[in-house]
């Protein structure tokens, strides 16, 4: 388990004023989540956005063959359930805790109010939205332009801390290969 991050520390590092940090922190709720529990269930809209203070979660969906596919990972200092602010519909995936987690969550409507009222937070939201878009685009491009070995090496280089903390089968499904293919690739390296 990694060192716990504080919401104050994160917001301060993002350039949010101390006065605004106090306002923002007052509308967040702290929550603990045990390893193996779901933060969000498929078909549900929790109507919250979550910031990971400690631990790691993964977004998961079921493909056409009935296999679990890892959509994404979020760890300390990262947001999850971010799509709840973009869509009010039921989630097409679930979010599972891969470690015991500490999470700060805020209601979507509260967050929208903060974004409208405070320019500093609007800038942070825009940054998060752009990062989410770029991550999705990067993953799509890697599937089009890289072979399995290259996708694994890219993942291992970009997310060494995640690779150390999660099951290899989750990484395999995230990069679009079978666990046995991932084992073979790692043996060849």
HUFENFEN-V381031 format. One record per helix or strand. SS is the DSSP state (h for helix, s for strand). FROM is the first residue (numbers start at 1). TO is the last residue. If there is no record, write none. Layout:
ss: [SS:SS]
from: [FROM:FROM]
to: [TO:TO]
//
This chain:
ss: [h:h:s:s:s:s:s:s:h:s:s:h:h:h:h:h:h]
from: [7:18:29:38:48:56:68:79:82:94:101:108:119:148:160:168:179]
to: [13:25:33:40:54:62:75:80:85:97:107:117:145:158:165:175:188]
//
